[in-house]
């Protein structure tokens, strides 16, 4: 089972994520991110299936990756750009497209 973010706050050295079915937010330091992977998922919406964009975040010390997806967040594009470019370059994180 993948962990899904429903709220993301990006700071200079870390991000604070609220995950589905969890009360308290988790703080993830960018330096602990192992890998970022750009993904496309099929998500059921009412009576149809739509494609949503996402970023799968693998974190050192965590068993499951965290998925940040466009259907859960209003400012998804800004978050994706920041993670895949700024964070990936600054912290030398591997990115899979």
N, CA, C and O atoms as a CHARMM CRD file, in Angstrom:
* protein
*
  388
    1    1 UNK  N      0.83300  -1.19500   0.00000 PROA 1      0.00000
    2    1 UNK  CA     0.00000   0.00000   0.00000 PROA 1      0.00000
    3    1 UNK  C      0.87400   1.25400   0.00000 PROA 1      0.00000
    4    1 UNK  O      1.79500   1.38700   0.80600 PROA 1      0.00000
    5    2 UNK  N      0.56900   2.16100  -0.91200 PROA 2      0.00000
    6    2 UNK  CA     1.35500   3.38300  -0.98400 PROA 2      0.00000
    7    2 UNK  C      0.76000   4.46000  -0.09800 PROA 2      0.00000
    8    2 UNK  O     -0.45400   4.53100   0.09200 PROA 2      0.00000
    9    3 UNK  N      1.62900   5.28900   0.43600 PROA 3      0.00000
   10    3 UNK  CA     1.20000   6.42500   1.23900 PROA 3      0.00000
   11    3 UNK  C      0.87300   7.57200   0.29300 PROA 3      0.00000
   12    3 UNK  O      1.62700   7.84300  -0.64100 PROA 3      0.00000
   13    4 UNK  N     -0.24400   8.24400   0.53100 PROA 4      0.00000
   14    4 UNK  CA    -0.66000   9.33900  -0.34800 PROA 4      0.00000
   15    4 UNK  C     -0.73200  10.65400   0.40300 PROA 4      0.00000
   16    4 UNK  O     -1.33800  10.74500   1.47100 PROA 4      0.00000
   17    5 UNK  N     -0.10700  11.66700  -0.16900 PROA 5      0.00000
   18    5 UNK  CA    -0.12200  12.99400   0.45100 PROA 5      0.00000
   19    5 UNK  C     -1.40500  13.72900   0.07100 PROA 5      0.00000
   20    5 UNK  O     -1.80500  13.73400  -1.09400 PROA 5      0.00000
   21    6 UNK  N     -2.04700  14.35100   1.06300 PROA 6      0.00000
   22    6 UNK  CA    -3.22500  15.17200   0.79300 PROA 6      0.00000
   23    6 UNK  C     -2.92600  16.65700   1.02400 PROA 6      0.00000
   24    6 UNK  O     -3.72800  17.52100   0.67000 PROA 6      0.00000
   25    7 UNK  N     -1.76600  16.94200   1.62000 PROA 7      0.00000
   26    7 UNK  CA    -1.33300  18.32500   1.79800 PROA 7      0.00000
   27    7 UNK  C      0.19000  18.35200   1.80300 PROA 7      0.00000
   28    7 UNK  O      0.83200  17.50600   2.42600 PROA 7      0.00000
   29    8 UNK  N      0.76300  19.32900   1.10500 PROA 8      0.00000
   30    8 UNK  CA     2.22100  19.43100   1.00400 PROA 8      0.00000
   31    8 UNK  C      2.64500  20.87400   1.24100 PROA 8      0.00000
   32    8 UNK  O      2.15300  21.78900   0.58100 PROA 8      0.00000
   33    9 UNK  N      3.55200  21.07200   2.17800 PROA 9      0.00000
   34    9 UNK  CA     4.16300  22.38400   2.39700 PROA 9      0.00000
   35    9 UNK  C      5.65900  22.26400   2.15600 PROA 9      0.00000
   36    9 UNK  O      6.35000  21.49000   2.82000 PROA 9      0.00000
   37   10 UNK  N      6.14900  23.04500   1.19100 PROA 10     0.00000
   38   10 UNK  CA     7.56400  23.00300   0.83700 PROA 10     0.00000
   39   10 UNK  C      8.31600  24.10000   1.57300 PROA 10     0.00000
   40   10 UNK  O      7.94900  25.27200   1.48400 PROA 10     0.00000
   41   11 UNK  N      9.35600  23.73300   2.29400 PROA 11     0.00000
   42   11 UNK  CA    10.22200  24.70700   2.94400 PROA 11     0.00000
   43   11 UNK  C     11.59800  24.63600   2.29300 PROA 11     0.00000
   44   11 UNK  O     11.79800  23.88400   1.33800 PROA 11     0.00000
   45   12 UNK  N     12.53600  25.40600   2.80000 PROA 12     0.00000
   46   12 UNK  CA    13.86500  25.48000   2.18700 PROA 12     0.00000
   47   12 UNK  C     14.61600  24.15100   2.24700 PROA 12     0.00000
   48   12 UNK  O     15.26200  23.77300   1.27000 PROA 12     0.00000
   49   13 UNK  N     14.54700  23.43800   3.36400 PROA 13     0.00000
   50   13 UNK  CA    15.34700  22.21400   3.51600 PROA 13     0.00000
   51   13 UNK  C     14.50900  20.96600   3.74900 PROA 13     0.00000
   52   13 UNK  O     15.04700  19.86200   3.84100 PROA 13     0.00000
   53   14 UNK  N     13.19400  21.13600   3.84500 PROA 14     0.00000
   54   14 UNK  CA    12.31800  19.99100   4.13100 PROA 14     0.00000
   55   14 UNK  C     10.91800  20.26100   3.61100 PROA 14     0.00000
   56   14 UNK  O     10.58000  21.39100   3.25700 PROA 14     0.00000
   57   15 UNK  N     10.10300  19.20700   3.56900 PROA 15     0.00000
   58   15 UNK  CA     8.69200  19.38200   3.24800 PROA 15     0.00000
   59   15 UNK  C      7.86700  18.73400   4.35000 PROA 15     0.00000
   60   15 UNK  O      8.26800  17.74100   4.95600 PROA 15     0.00000
   61   16 UNK  N      6.70800  19.32300   4.59000 PROA 16     0.00000
   62   16 UNK  CA     5.80400  18.79500   5.60500 PROA 16     0.00000
   63   16 UNK  C      4.59400  18.23700   4.87100 PROA 16     0.00000
   64   16 UNK  O      3.88700  18.96500   4.17500 PROA 16     0.00000
   65   17 UNK  N      4.36200  16.93100   5.03400 PROA 17     0.00000
   66   17 UNK  CA     3.29100  16.24500   4.31500 PROA 17     0.00000
   67   17 UNK  C      2.22000  15.76900   5.27600 PROA 17     0.00000
   68   17 UNK  O      2.51700  15.23400   6.34400 PROA 17     0.00000
   69   18 UNK  N      0.96600  15.97000   4.88200 PROA 18     0.00000
   70   18 UNK  CA    -0.13000  15.31700   5.58400 PROA 18     0.00000
   71   18 UNK  C     -0.55000  14.15600   4.68900 PROA 18     0.00000
   72   18 UNK  O     -0.86200  14.35100   3.51500 PROA 18     0.00000
   73   19 UNK  N     -0.55500  12.95300   5.24800 PROA 19     0.00000
   74   19 UNK  CA    -0.88300  11.75900   4.47900 PROA 19     0.00000
   75   19 UNK  C     -2.31600  11.32900   4.74800 PROA 19     0.00000
   76   19 UNK  O     -2.86300  11.56500   5.82500 PROA 19     0.00000
   77   20 UNK  N     -2.91500  10.69000   3.73900 PROA 20     0.00000
   78   20 UNK  CA    -4.26200  10.14100   3.89300 PROA 20     0.00000
   79   20 UNK  C     -4.33200   9.26600   5.13500 PROA 20     0.00000
   80   20 UNK  O     -3.41100   8.49900   5.41500 PROA 20     0.00000
   81   21 UNK  N     -5.41400   9.38200   5.87200 PROA 21     0.00000
   82   21 UNK  CA    -5.68000   8.54700   7.04900 PROA 21     0.00000
   83   21 UNK  C     -4.69500   8.75900   8.19600 PROA 21     0.00000
   84   21 UNK  O     -4.63100   7.93800   9.11000 PROA 21     0.00000
   85   22 UNK  N     -3.93300   9.84000   8.16100 PROA 22     0.00000
   86   22 UNK  CA    -3.03100  10.14600   9.28100 PROA 22     0.00000
   87   22 UNK  C     -3.37400  11.51800   9.84000 PROA 22     0.00000
   88   22 UNK  O     -3.62800  12.45500   9.08300 PROA 22     0.00000
   89   23 UNK  N     -3.38100  11.63900  11.15600 PROA 23     0.00000
   90   23 UNK  CA    -3.73800  12.90300  11.80500 PROA 23     0.00000
   91   23 UNK  C     -2.59100  13.90900  11.76600 PROA 23     0.00000
   92   23 UNK  O     -2.77500  15.06400  11.38200 PROA 23     0.00000
   93   24 UNK  N     -1.40500  13.45300  12.17000 PROA 24     0.00000
   94   24 UNK  CA    -0.30900  14.41600  12.29000 PROA 24     0.00000
   95   24 UNK  C      0.57900  14.40900  11.05600 PROA 24     0.00000
   96   24 UNK  O      0.87700  13.35200  10.50000 PROA 24     0.00000
   97   25 UNK  N      1.00100  15.60000  10.63200 PROA 25     0.00000
   98   25 UNK  CA     1.86700  15.72600   9.45500 PROA 25     0.00000
   99   25 UNK  C      3.24100  15.10100   9.69000 PROA 25     0.00000
  100   25 UNK  O      3.69300  14.98000  10.82800 PROA 25     0.00000
  101   26 UNK  N      3.89100  14.70900   8.60500 PROA 26     0.00000
  102   26 UNK  CA     5.25500  14.17300   8.66900 PROA 26     0.00000
  103   26 UNK  C      6.20400  15.17400   8.03000 PROA 26     0.00000
  104   26 UNK  O      5.89300  15.78100   7.00500 PROA 26     0.00000
  105   27 UNK  N      7.35900  15.33500   8.64600 PROA 27     0.00000
  106   27 UNK  CA     8.39200  16.20100   8.08400 PROA 27     0.00000
  107   27 UNK  C      9.43000  15.32100   7.40100 PROA 27     0.00000
  108   27 UNK  O      9.98400  14.40500   8.00900 PROA 27     0.00000
  109   28 UNK  N      9.68300  15.61100   6.13500 PROA 28     0.00000
  110   28 UNK  CA    10.67200  14.85700   5.36200 PROA 28     0.00000
  111   28 UNK  C     11.77100  15.82700   4.94100 PROA 28     0.00000
  112   28 UNK  O     11.51200  16.78500   4.21300 PROA 28     0.00000
  113   29 UNK  N     12.97800  15.58100   5.39200 PROA 29     0.00000
  114   29 UNK  CA    14.10000  16.41800   4.95900 PROA 29     0.00000
  115   29 UNK  C     14.47700  16.02200   3.53300 PROA 29     0.00000
  116   29 UNK  O     14.53000  14.83700   3.20600 PROA 29     0.00000
  117   30 UNK  N     14.74000  17.02500   2.68300 PROA 30     0.00000
  118   30 UNK  CA    15.09700  16.74300   1.28700 PROA 30     0.00000
  119   30 UNK  C     16.33900  15.85800   1.20000 PROA 30     0.00000
  120   30 UNK  O     16.46400  15.03800   0.29000 PROA 30     0.00000
  121   31 UNK  N     17.25100  16.02900   2.15000 PROA 31     0.00000
  122   31 UNK  CA    18.49700  15.26100   2.13100 PROA 31     0.00000
  123   31 UNK  C     18.23100  13.75400   2.29200 PROA 31     0.00000
  124   31 UNK  O     19.07500  12.93300   1.93300 PROA 31     0.00000
  125   32 UNK  N     17.05500  13.39500   2.83200 PROA 32     0.00000
  126   32 UNK  CA    16.70400  11.98700   3.03300 PROA 32     0.00000
  127   32 UNK  C     15.96300  11.38100   1.84200 PROA 32     0.00000
  128   32 UNK  O     15.65700  10.18900   1.84200 PROA 32     0.00000
  129   33 UNK  N     15.67600  12.19900   0.82900 PROA 33     0.00000
  130   33 UNK  CA    14.98600  11.66800  -0.35100 PROA 33     0.00000
  131   33 UNK  C     15.98300  10.87600  -1.18200 PROA 33     0.00000
  132   33 UNK  O     17.04500  11.37200  -1.55900 PROA 33     0.00000
  133   34 UNK  N     15.61600   9.64200  -1.45400 PROA 34     0.00000
  134   34 UNK  CA    16.47700   8.72400  -2.18000 PROA 34     0.00000
  135   34 UNK  C     16.25500   8.84200  -3.68600 PROA 34     0.00000
  136   34 UNK  O     17.20500   8.84500  -4.46800 PROA 34     0.00000
  137   35 UNK  N     14.98100   8.94000  -4.07700 PROA 35     0.00000
  138   35 UNK  CA    14.63000   8.90300  -5.49500 PROA 35     0.00000
  139   35 UNK  C     13.29000   9.59000  -5.71200 PROA 35     0.00000
  140   35 UNK  O     12.40200   9.52800  -4.86200 PROA 35     0.00000
  141   36 UNK  N     13.15600  10.24400  -6.85800 PROA 36     0.00000
  142   36 UNK  CA    11.89100  10.84100  -7.27800 PROA 36     0.00000
  143   36 UNK  C     11.50900  10.21800  -8.60900 PROA 36     0.00000
  144   36 UNK  O     12.34200  10.10400  -9.50800 PROA 36     0.00000
  145   37 UNK  N     10.26100   9.81700  -8.73500 PROA 37     0.00000
  146   37 UNK  CA     9.81300   9.19600  -9.98500 PROA 37     0.00000
  147   37 UNK  C      8.52000   9.84900 -10.43800 PROA 37     0.00000
  148   37 UNK  O      7.54300   9.90800  -9.69200 PROA 37     0.00000
  149   38 UNK  N      8.52800  10.34600 -11.69200 PROA 38     0.00000
  150   38 UNK  CA     7.31200  10.94700 -12.25400 PROA 38     0.00000
  151   38 UNK  C      6.41900   9.81900 -12.74200 PROA 38     0.00000
  152   38 UNK  O      6.85600   8.96000 -13.50700 PROA 38     0.00000
  153   39 UNK  N      5.16500   9.82300 -12.29700 PROA 39     0.00000
  154   39 UNK  CA     4.25900   8.72700 -12.64900 PROA 39     0.00000
  155   39 UNK  C      2.93300   9.26200 -13.19000 PROA 39     0.00000
  156   39 UNK  O      2.57000  10.41700 -12.96600 PROA 39     0.00000
  157   40 UNK  N      2.22400   8.39100 -13.90600 PROA 40     0.00000
  158   40 UNK  CA     0.85700   8.66700 -14.33800 PROA 40     0.00000
  159   40 UNK  C      0.00700   7.52400 -13.81500 PROA 40     0.00000
  160   40 UNK  O      0.35500   6.35500 -13.98200 PROA 40     0.00000
  161   41 UNK  N     -1.10500   7.86300 -13.18300 PROA 41     0.00000
  162   41 UNK  CA    -1.97600   6.83800 -12.61100 PROA 41     0.00000
  163   41 UNK  C     -3.39000   6.97700 -13.15200 PROA 41     0.00000
  164   41 UNK  O     -3.81500   8.06400 -13.54200 PROA 41     0.00000
  165   42 UNK  N     -4.10900   5.86800 -13.17100 PROA 42     0.00000
  166   42 UNK  CA    -5.53100   5.87100 -13.51200 PROA 42     0.00000
  167   42 UNK  C     -6.31000   5.97400 -12.20400 PROA 42     0.00000
  168   42 UNK  O     -6.11900   5.16600 -11.29600 PROA 42     0.00000
  169   43 UNK  N     -7.18800   6.96900 -12.11200 PROA 43     0.00000
  170   43 UNK  CA    -7.97400   7.16100 -10.89300 PROA 43     0.00000
  171   43 UNK  C     -9.45200   7.22800 -11.25300 PROA 43     0.00000
  172   43 UNK  O     -9.83900   7.95100 -12.17200 PROA 43     0.00000
  173   44 UNK  N    -10.27000   6.48300 -10.53800 PROA 44     0.00000
  174   44 UNK  CA   -11.71700   6.51700 -10.78100 PROA 44     0.00000
  175   44 UNK  C    -12.31600   7.78300 -10.18600 PROA 44     0.00000
  176   44 UNK  O    -12.13100   8.08000  -9.00500 PROA 44     0.00000
  177   45 UNK  N    -13.03700   8.52400 -11.02200 PROA 45     0.00000
  178   45 UNK  CA   -13.75100   9.73100 -10.59000 PROA 45     0.00000
  179   45 UNK  C    -15.20400   9.55900 -11.01500 PROA 45     0.00000
  180   45 UNK  O    -15.50300   9.53000 -12.20900 PROA 45     0.00000
  181   46 UNK  N    -16.09000   9.44700 -10.06300 PROA 46     0.00000
  182   46 UNK  CA   -17.50600   9.21500 -10.34400 PROA 46     0.00000
  183   46 UNK  C    -17.66400   8.03800 -11.29700 PROA 46     0.00000
  184   46 UNK  O    -17.39700   6.89600 -10.92300 PROA 46     0.00000
  185   47 UNK  N    -18.10100   8.30900 -12.53500 PROA 47     0.00000
  186   47 UNK  CA   -18.37500   7.19600 -13.45700 PROA 47     0.00000
  187   47 UNK  C    -17.31400   7.01200 -14.52500 PROA 47     0.00000
  188   47 UNK  O    -17.51500   6.26100 -15.48000 PROA 47     0.00000
  189   48 UNK  N    -16.18300   7.69200 -14.37100 PROA 48     0.00000
  190   48 UNK  CA   -15.14400   7.54200 -15.39500 PROA 48     0.00000
  191   48 UNK  C    -13.77600   7.43700 -14.74800 PROA 48     0.00000
  192   48 UNK  O    -13.60600   7.70400 -13.55900 PROA 48     0.00000
  193   49 UNK  N    -12.81600   7.04500 -15.54900 PROA 49     0.00000
  194   49 UNK  CA   -11.44600   6.93300 -15.07300 PROA 49     0.00000
  195   49 UNK  C    -10.63500   8.05100 -15.71200 PROA 49     0.00000
  196   49 UNK  O    -10.70400   8.26300 -16.92200 PROA 49     0.00000
  197   50 UNK  N     -9.87100   8.75900 -14.90000 PROA 50     0.00000
  198   50 UNK  CA    -9.04600   9.84400 -15.42700 PROA 50     0.00000
  199   50 UNK  C     -7.57900   9.55800 -15.13600 PROA 50     0.00000
  200   50 UNK  O     -7.24000   8.83200 -14.20100 PROA 50     0.00000
  201   51 UNK  N     -6.72300  10.14700 -15.95900 PROA 51     0.00000
  202   51 UNK  CA    -5.28300  10.02500 -15.73900 PROA 51     0.00000
  203   51 UNK  C     -4.82700  11.18300 -14.87300 PROA 51     0.00000
  204   51 UNK  O     -5.15100  12.33900 -15.14600 PROA 51     0.00000
  205   52 UNK  N     -4.07300  10.87000 -13.82600 PROA 52     0.00000
  206   52 UNK  CA    -3.52000  11.93500 -12.99300 PROA 52     0.00000
  207   52 UNK  C     -2.00200  11.82700 -12.96900 PROA 52     0.00000
  208   52 UNK  O     -1.43500  10.73600 -13.03500 PROA 52     0.00000
  209   53 UNK  N     -1.36300  12.98200 -12.87500 PROA 53     0.00000
  210   53 UNK  CA     0.09100  13.03800 -12.78600 PROA 53     0.00000
  211   53 UNK  C      0.49700  12.89500 -11.32700 PROA 53     0.00000
  212   53 UNK  O     -0.24900  13.26900 -10.42200 PROA 53     0.00000
  213   54 UNK  N      1.67800  12.35600 -11.11500 PROA 54     0.00000
  214   54 UNK  CA     2.13900  12.22700  -9.74500 PROA 54     0.00000
  215   54 UNK  C      3.64900  12.13900  -9.65800 PROA 54     0.00000
  216   54 UNK  O      4.34100  11.93700 -10.65500 PROA 54     0.00000
  217   55 UNK  N      4.14300  12.29600  -8.43500 PROA 55     0.00000
  218   55 UNK  CA     5.55500  12.08800  -8.14100 PROA 55     0.00000
  219   55 UNK  C      5.62100  11.08500  -7.00400 PROA 55     0.00000
  220   55 UNK  O      5.02400  11.28000  -5.94500 PROA 55     0.00000
  221   56 UNK  N      6.36400  10.00200  -7.24500 PROA 56     0.00000
  222   56 UNK  CA     6.57800   8.99900  -6.20300 PROA 56     0.00000
  223   56 UNK  C      7.89100   9.34700  -5.51600 PROA 56     0.00000
  224   56 UNK  O      8.94200   9.41800  -6.15400 PROA 56     0.00000
  225   57 UNK  N      7.81600   9.56200  -4.20000 PROA 57     0.00000
  226   57 UNK  CA     8.97200   9.99200  -3.41700 PROA 57     0.00000
  227   57 UNK  C      9.45600   8.82400  -2.56200 PROA 57     0.00000
  228   57 UNK  O      8.74500   8.36900  -1.66600 PROA 57     0.00000
  229   58 UNK  N     10.66900   8.34000  -2.84000 PROA 58     0.00000
  230   58 UNK  CA    11.26700   7.28400  -2.01900 PROA 58     0.00000
  231   58 UNK  C     12.18000   7.94200  -0.99300 PROA 58     0.00000
  232   58 UNK  O     13.07500   8.71300  -1.34100 PROA 58     0.00000
  233   59 UNK  N     11.94000   7.62600   0.27900 PROA 59     0.00000
  234   59 UNK  CA    12.66700   8.26800   1.37600 PROA 59     0.00000
  235   59 UNK  C     13.50200   7.23100   2.11000 PROA 59     0.00000
  236   59 UNK  O     13.01700   6.15000   2.44300 PROA 59     0.00000
  237   60 UNK  N     14.77000   7.57200   2.36200 PROA 60     0.00000
  238   60 UNK  CA    15.65300   6.67100   3.11700 PROA 60     0.00000
  239   60 UNK  C     15.04700   6.39700   4.48600 PROA 60     0.00000
  240   60 UNK  O     14.63200   7.32200   5.18400 PROA 60     0.00000
  241   61 UNK  N     14.99800   5.11400   4.86900 PROA 61     0.00000
  242   61 UNK  CA    14.46700   4.75100   6.17600 PROA 61     0.00000
  243   61 UNK  C     12.96600   4.50200   6.20200 PROA 61     0.00000
  244   61 UNK  O     12.42300   4.11800   7.23800 PROA 61     0.00000
  245   62 UNK  N     12.28400   4.71700   5.06900 PROA 62     0.00000
  246   62 UNK  CA    10.84400   4.43700   5.00200 PROA 62     0.00000
  247   62 UNK  C     10.60400   3.26200   4.07200 PROA 62     0.00000
  248   62 UNK  O     11.17500   3.20200   2.98300 PROA 62     0.00000
  249   63 UNK  N      9.76200   2.32700   4.49300 PROA 63     0.00000
  250   63 UNK  CA     9.48500   1.13900   3.68300 PROA 63     0.00000
  251   63 UNK  C      8.69300   1.46400   2.42500 PROA 63     0.00000
  252   63 UNK  O      8.96900   0.92700   1.35200 PROA 63     0.00000
  253   64 UNK  N      7.71200   2.33900   2.56100 PROA 64     0.00000
  254   64 UNK  CA     6.81700   2.65200   1.44400 PROA 64     0.00000
  255   64 UNK  C      7.12200   4.02500   0.86300 PROA 64     0.00000
  256   64 UNK  O      7.42200   4.96200   1.60300 PROA 64     0.00000
  257   65 UNK  N      7.04500   4.15000  -0.47400 PROA 65     0.00000
  258   65 UNK  CA     7.17800   5.48900  -1.05800 PROA 65     0.00000
  259   65 UNK  C      5.91700   6.31500  -0.78600 PROA 65     0.00000
  260   65 UNK  O      4.85600   5.77000  -0.48100 PROA 65     0.00000
  261   66 UNK  N      6.05100   7.61700  -0.90100 PROA 66     0.00000
  262   66 UNK  CA     4.91100   8.52600  -0.75100 PROA 66     0.00000
  263   66 UNK  C      4.55200   9.03700  -2.13800 PROA 66     0.00000
  264   66 UNK  O      5.43100   9.43500  -2.90300 PROA 66     0.00000
  265   67 UNK  N      3.26200   9.02700  -2.46700 PROA 67     0.00000
  266   67 UNK  CA     2.81700   9.53800  -3.75600 PROA 67     0.00000
  267   67 UNK  C      2.15500  10.89900  -3.56000 PROA 67     0.00000
  268   67 UNK  O      1.23900  11.06300  -2.75300 PROA 67     0.00000
  269   68 UNK  N      2.65100  11.86500  -4.32600 PROA 68     0.00000
  270   68 UNK  CA     2.05400  13.19700  -4.36100 PROA 68     0.00000
  271   68 UNK  C      1.38700  13.28900  -5.72500 PROA 68     0.00000
  272   68 UNK  O      2.07400  13.25200  -6.74600 PROA 68     0.00000
  273   69 UNK  N      0.05000  13.40900  -5.76700 PROA 69     0.00000
  274   69 UNK  CA    -0.62600  13.37200  -7.06800 PROA 69     0.00000
  275   69 UNK  C     -1.51500  14.58300  -7.30500 PROA 69     0.00000
  276   69 UNK  O     -1.99100  15.23200  -6.37400 PROA 69     0.00000
  277   70 UNK  N     -1.72200  14.86300  -8.60300 PROA 70     0.00000
  278   70 UNK  CA    -2.41400  16.08400  -9.01000 PROA 70     0.00000
  279   70 UNK  C     -3.89100  16.08300  -8.63600 PROA 70     0.00000
  280   70 UNK  O     -4.50300  17.15000  -8.56600 PROA 70     0.00000
  281   71 UNK  N     -4.48300  14.90600  -8.39200 PROA 71     0.00000
  282   71 UNK  CA    -5.90900  14.89400  -8.03200 PROA 71     0.00000
  283   71 UNK  C     -6.13500  15.26000  -6.56300 PROA 71     0.00000
  284   71 UNK  O     -7.26700  15.52300  -6.15700 PROA 71     0.00000
  285   72 UNK  N     -5.06400  15.27800  -5.76800 PROA 72     0.00000
  286   72 UNK  CA    -5.19500  15.57000  -4.33200 PROA 72     0.00000
  287   72 UNK  C     -4.80500  17.00500  -3.98100 PROA 72     0.00000
  288   72 UNK  O     -5.17100  17.50000  -2.91500 PROA 72     0.00000
  289   73 UNK  N     -4.06300  17.67800  -4.87100 PROA 73     0.00000
  290   73 UNK  CA    -3.49000  18.98300  -4.53200 PROA 73     0.00000
  291   73 UNK  C     -3.78100  20.02200  -5.59800 PROA 73     0.00000
  292   73 UNK  O     -3.64200  19.75900  -6.79200 PROA 73     0.00000
  293   74 UNK  N     -4.18500  21.20000  -5.15900 PROA 74     0.00000
  294   74 UNK  CA    -4.48600  22.27900  -6.09700 PROA 74     0.00000
  295   74 UNK  C     -3.26000  22.84300  -6.79100 PROA 74     0.00000
  296   74 UNK  O     -3.31800  23.19000  -7.97000 PROA 74     0.00000
  297   75 UNK  N     -2.14500  22.93900  -6.06800 PROA 75     0.00000
  298   75 UNK  CA    -0.93700  23.54700  -6.65600 PROA 75     0.00000
  299   75 UNK  C      0.09400  22.47600  -7.00400 PROA 75     0.00000
  300   75 UNK  O      1.29500  22.65800  -6.80400 PROA 75     0.00000
  301   76 UNK  N     -0.40200  21.36400  -7.52600 PROA 76     0.00000
  302   76 UNK  CA     0.46200  20.21800  -7.82500 PROA 76     0.00000
  303   76 UNK  C      1.63300  20.58400  -8.73900 PROA 76     0.00000
  304   76 UNK  O      2.76700  20.18200  -8.48000 PROA 76     0.00000
  305   77 UNK  N      1.37000  21.34100  -9.80200 PROA 77     0.00000
  306   77 UNK  CA     2.41600  21.62400 -10.79400 PROA 77     0.00000
  307   77 UNK  C      3.61100  22.33400 -10.16400 PROA 77     0.00000
  308   77 UNK  O      4.76100  22.03100 -10.48200 PROA 77     0.00000
  309   78 UNK  N      3.33100  23.28100  -9.26800 PROA 78     0.00000
  310   78 UNK  CA     4.40600  24.00800  -8.57700 PROA 78     0.00000
  311   78 UNK  C      5.22600  23.04900  -7.70800 PROA 78     0.00000
  312   78 UNK  O      6.45200  23.13900  -7.65500 PROA 78     0.00000
  313   79 UNK  N      4.53500  22.14000  -7.03600 PROA 79     0.00000
  314   79 UNK  CA     5.20500  21.16700  -6.16900 PROA 79     0.00000
  315   79 UNK  C      6.06600  20.21700  -7.00500 PROA 79     0.00000
  316   79 UNK  O      7.21500  19.93900  -6.66000 PROA 79     0.00000
  317   80 UNK  N      5.49300  19.72000  -8.11500 PROA 80     0.00000
  318   80 UNK  CA     6.24600  18.81900  -8.99300 PROA 80     0.00000
  319   80 UNK  C      7.50900  19.50500  -9.51100 PROA 80     0.00000
  320   80 UNK  O      8.59800  18.93500  -9.44600 PROA 80     0.00000
  321   81 UNK  N      7.36600  20.72000 -10.02100 PROA 81     0.00000
  322   81 UNK  CA     8.51800  21.46000 -10.55800 PROA 81     0.00000
  323   81 UNK  C      9.60200  21.63900  -9.49900 PROA 81     0.00000
  324   81 UNK  O     10.78700  21.44100  -9.77100 PROA 81     0.00000
  325   82 UNK  N      9.19000  22.01200  -8.29800 PROA 82     0.00000
  326   82 UNK  CA    10.14800  22.25500  -7.21300 PROA 82     0.00000
  327   82 UNK  C     10.91000  20.98000  -6.85800 PROA 82     0.00000
  328   82 UNK  O     12.13100  21.00000  -6.70800 PROA 82     0.00000
  329   83 UNK  N     10.17800  19.86800  -6.72500 PROA 83     0.00000
  330   83 UNK  CA    10.83100  18.60300  -6.35600 PROA 83     0.00000
  331   83 UNK  C     11.74400  18.09000  -7.46900 PROA 83     0.00000
  332   83 UNK  O     12.89700  17.74000  -7.21800 PROA 83     0.00000
  333   84 UNK  N     11.22400  18.04600  -8.70100 PROA 84     0.00000
  334   84 UNK  CA    11.97000  17.43200  -9.80500 PROA 84     0.00000
  335   84 UNK  C     13.13300  18.29300 -10.28800 PROA 84     0.00000
  336   84 UNK  O     14.07000  17.77700 -10.89900 PROA 84     0.00000
  337   85 UNK  N     13.08600  19.59700 -10.02300 PROA 85     0.00000
  338   85 UNK  CA    14.17300  20.45900 -10.48500 PROA 85     0.00000
  339   85 UNK  C     15.01400  20.98500  -9.32300 PROA 85     0.00000
  340   85 UNK  O     16.17700  20.60800  -9.17300 PROA 85     0.00000
  341   86 UNK  N     14.43200  21.84600  -8.51000 PROA 86     0.00000
  342   86 UNK  CA    15.18700  22.48200  -7.41900 PROA 86     0.00000
  343   86 UNK  C     15.76500  21.46500  -6.43800 PROA 86     0.00000
  344   86 UNK  O     16.97100  21.43600  -6.19700 PROA 86     0.00000
  345   87 UNK  N     14.89000  20.63100  -5.87500 PROA 87     0.00000
  346   87 UNK  CA    15.34900  19.65600  -4.86600 PROA 87     0.00000
  347   87 UNK  C     16.28400  18.62500  -5.49200 PROA 87     0.00000
  348   87 UNK  O     17.33200  18.31100  -4.92600 PROA 87     0.00000
  349   88 UNK  N     15.90900  18.09700  -6.65800 PROA 88     0.00000
  350   88 UNK  CA    16.72200  17.06900  -7.31500 PROA 88     0.00000
  351   88 UNK  C     18.14100  17.57000  -7.58100 PROA 88     0.00000
  352   88 UNK  O     19.11100  16.84500  -7.35900 PROA 88     0.00000
  353   89 UNK  N     18.26000  18.81900  -8.06100 PROA 89     0.00000
  354   89 UNK  CA    19.58600  19.36500  -8.36700 PROA 89     0.00000
  355   89 UNK  C     20.37400  19.67800  -7.09800 PROA 89     0.00000
  356   89 UNK  O     21.54000  19.30300  -6.97300 PROA 89     0.00000
  357   90 UNK  N     19.73200  20.36200  -6.16700 PROA 90     0.00000
  358   90 UNK  CA    20.42000  20.80800  -4.95800 PROA 90     0.00000
  359   90 UNK  C     20.88300  19.64000  -4.08900 PROA 90     0.00000
  360   90 UNK  O     21.95500  19.69600  -3.48700 PROA 90     0.00000
  361   91 UNK  N     20.07000  18.57800  -4.02400 PROA 91     0.00000
  362   91 UNK  CA    20.38600  17.45400  -3.13400 PROA 91     0.00000
  363   91 UNK  C     20.84100  16.21000  -3.89100 PROA 91     0.00000
  364   91 UNK  O     20.97200  15.13200  -3.31100 PROA 91     0.00000
  365   92 UNK  N     21.08300  16.37200  -5.19800 PROA 92     0.00000
  366   92 UNK  CA    21.59100  15.28400  -6.03300 PROA 92     0.00000
  367   92 UNK  C     20.72000  14.02200  -5.92800 PROA 92     0.00000
  368   92 UNK  O     21.21600  12.92100  -5.68600 PROA 92     0.00000
  369   93 UNK  N     19.41800  14.21700  -6.11600 PROA 93     0.00000
  370   93 UNK  CA    18.45300  13.11600  -6.03500 PROA 93     0.00000
  371   93 UNK  C     18.20700  12.55700  -7.43400 PROA 93     0.00000
  372   93 UNK  O     18.02000  13.31400  -8.38600 PROA 93     0.00000
  373   94 UNK  N     18.20700  11.23300  -7.55400 PROA 94     0.00000
  374   94 UNK  CA    17.92700  10.58500  -8.83500 PROA 94     0.00000
  375   94 UNK  C     16.46600  10.80900  -9.21300 PROA 94     0.00000
  376   94 UNK  O     15.57200  10.66100  -8.38000 PROA 94     0.00000
  377   95 UNK  N     16.22900  11.16900 -10.48400 PROA 95     0.00000
  378   95 UNK  CA    14.86400  11.37700 -10.97800 PROA 95     0.00000
  379   95 UNK  C     14.59500  10.41400 -12.12000 PROA 95     0.00000
  380   95 UNK  O     15.37400  10.33100 -13.06900 PROA 95     0.00000
  381   96 UNK  N     13.48600   9.68200 -12.02500 PROA 96     0.00000
  382   96 UNK  CA    13.04700   8.80700 -13.11900 PROA 96     0.00000
  383   96 UNK  C     11.81500   9.42600 -13.74300 PROA 96     0.00000
  384   96 UNK  O     10.85300   9.76600 -13.05500 PROA 96     0.00000
  385   97 UNK  N     11.86000   9.56700 -15.06700 PROA 97     0.00000
  386   97 UNK  CA    10.71400  10.18100 -15.76500 PROA 97     0.00000
  387   97 UNK  C      9.77500   9.11700 -16.27700 PROA 97     0.00000
  388   97 UNK  O      8.75500   9.43600 -16.88900 PROA 97     0.00000
